[in-house]
Amino acid sequence: MRTQDGGGGGRDDRRMWKPRVATRYRFGSLALGVAGVYALVVVGVWAWTEWVYRSDETGLSAFGLVVVTAPLSFVPLVTLWPKFLSLTPLAGAGLIQAWLLWRVLRGREVWSGARRPG
């Protein structure tokens, strides 16, 4: 809400706060939400899988992480990384996919007249 004296620079405080990086792109808020939720899911499944994998050495617990991070997770699986690297390459593949989601979904950059370069 605006203040009683009409101050506040004409800014409406009821508007939802958005990160500056999201406002620079046409679909920045949507892209940030999708990529952020996906990154949280990847980190959560990775943490859960690491915890279960410590007690269950069968390797079947990693199947959920492979499914969540597919198709990019197939690269570490094909290269047959050493066992000491554990599940970290799969989580890394998922975080790269989250970044790619941000890049693809955000759309074109929107310029205001004052900020346009050149």
RODO-2510 file (C-alpha; in nm, 4 decimals, decimal comma):
residues 118
     n   res          X          Y          Z
     1     m     0,0000     0,0000     0,0000
     2     r     0,1082     0,3560    -0,0504
     3     t     0,1942     0,5679     0,2464
     4     q    -0,0524     0,8240     0,3824
     5     d     0,1467     1,1221     0,2620
     6     g     0,1547     0,9868    -0,0941
     7     g     0,5277     0,9249    -0,0734
     8     g     0,7092     0,6135    -0,1668
     9     g     0,8178     0,7308    -0,5087
    10     g     0,4967     0,6140    -0,6733
    11     r     0,5873     0,2539    -0,6073
    12     d     0,3047     0,0209    -0,5208
    13     d     0,4142    -0,1964    -0,2258
    14     r     0,1434    -0,4534    -0,2978
    15     r     0,3368    -0,5696    -0,6011
    16     m     0,5196    -0,8928    -0,5411
    17     w     0,8956    -0,8613    -0,5062
    18     k     1,0887    -1,0034    -0,8004
    19     p     1,4622    -1,0498    -0,8295
    20     r     1,6205    -0,7946    -1,0601
    21     v     1,7510    -1,0628    -1,2944
    22     a     1,3965    -1,1925    -1,3481
    23     t     1,2590    -0,8522    -1,4450
    24     r     1,5131    -0,8112    -1,7257
    25     y     1,3562    -1,0870    -1,9354
    26     r     1,0121    -1,1348    -2,0870
    27     f     0,9370    -1,4578    -1,9009
    28     g     1,2035    -1,4149    -1,6347
    29     s     0,9804    -1,4768    -1,3347
    30     l     0,8381    -1,7971    -1,4781
    31     a     1,1803    -1,9208    -1,5873
    32     l     1,3342    -1,8434    -1,2492
    33     g     1,0534    -2,0266    -1,0722
    34     v     1,0750    -2,3355    -1,2919
    35     a     1,4552    -2,3531    -1,2840
    36     g     1,4660    -2,2841    -0,9096
    37     v     1,2115    -2,5522    -0,8241
    38     y     1,3895    -2,8006    -1,0506
    39     a     1,7255    -2,7218    -0,8857
    40     l     1,5716    -2,7717    -0,5407
    41     v     1,4241    -3,1055    -0,6482
    42     v     1,7624    -3,2178    -0,7841
    43     v     1,9455    -3,1186    -0,4653
    44     g     1,6772    -3,2794    -0,2476
    45     v     1,6778    -3,6078    -0,4402
    46     w     2,0588    -3,6057    -0,4452
    47     a     2,0770    -3,5579    -0,0661
    48     w     1,8173    -3,8284    -0,0070
    49     t     1,9931    -4,0667    -0,2461
    50     e     2,3313    -4,0068    -0,0837
    51     w     2,1793    -4,0798     0,2566
    52     v     2,0077    -4,3985     0,1388
    53     y     2,3087    -4,5060    -0,0690
    54     r     2,5302    -4,5058     0,2417
    55     s     2,3098    -4,7701     0,4036
    56     d     2,1966    -4,9545     0,0884
    57     e     2,4926    -5,0531    -0,1279
    58     t     2,2778    -5,2141    -0,3998
    59     g     2,2781    -4,8999    -0,6108
    60     l     1,9055    -4,9112    -0,6754
    61     s     1,8605    -4,5970    -0,4692
    62     a     2,0383    -4,3965    -0,7398
    63     f     1,7641    -4,4757    -0,9908
    64     g     1,5522    -4,1831    -0,8667
    65     l     1,8382    -3,9404    -0,9207
    66     v     1,8989    -4,0749    -1,2702
    67     v     1,5306    -4,0268    -1,3553
    68     v     1,5172    -3,6717    -1,2166
    69     t     1,8342    -3,5611    -1,3944
    70     a     1,7725    -3,7381    -1,7291
    71     p     1,8668    -3,6929    -2,0161
    72     l     2,1913    -3,5157    -1,9231
    73     s     2,2641    -3,7687    -1,6487
    74     f     2,3319    -4,0344    -1,9099
    75     v     2,6678    -3,8705    -1,9913
    76     p     2,8247    -3,9586    -1,6528
    77     l     2,6656    -4,3033    -1,6675
    78     v     2,8149    -4,3797    -2,0085
    79     t     3,1620    -4,2556    -1,9153
    80     l     3,1674    -4,4928    -1,6157
    81     w     3,3111    -4,2515    -1,3617
    82     p     3,5081    -4,4000    -1,0684
    83     k     3,3172    -4,5096    -0,7631
    84     f     3,4788    -4,2455    -0,5375
    85     l     3,2962    -3,9702    -0,7281
    86     s     2,9699    -4,1302    -0,6182
    87     l     2,6514    -3,9491    -0,7205
    88     t     2,7942    -3,5994    -0,7502
    89     p     2,8222    -3,6030    -1,1325
    90     l     2,4522    -3,6840    -1,1568
    91     a     2,3632    -3,3918    -0,9317
    92     g     2,5941    -3,1693    -1,1353
    93     a     2,4154    -3,2761    -1,4524
    94     g     2,0839    -3,1828    -1,2925
    95     l     2,2090    -2,8390    -1,1916
    96     i     2,3381    -2,7797    -1,5441
    97     q     1,9908    -2,8706    -1,6688
    98     a     1,8381    -2,6192    -1,4269
    99     w     2,0651    -2,3506    -1,5716
   100     l     1,9671    -2,4561    -1,9244
   101     l     1,5987    -2,4328    -1,8266
   102     w     1,6582    -2,0761    -1,7079
   103     r     1,8351    -1,9860    -2,0324
   104     v     1,5679    -2,1393    -2,2572
   105     l     1,2541    -2,0269    -2,0736
   106     r     1,3467    -1,6681    -1,9861
   107     g     1,2832    -1,5268    -2,3343
   108     r     1,4181    -1,2068    -2,4811
   109     e     1,5659    -0,9307    -2,2743
   110     v     1,3277    -0,6397    -2,2201
   111     w     1,4828    -0,2930    -2,2217
   112     s     1,3300     0,0226    -2,0846
   113     g     1,4086     0,3415    -2,2748
   114     a     1,6503     0,4672    -2,0090
   115     r     1,8519     0,1465    -1,9796
   116     r     1,8956     0,0613    -2,3470
   117     p     2,2645     0,0536    -2,4410
   118     g     2,4050     0,2665    -2,7185
***
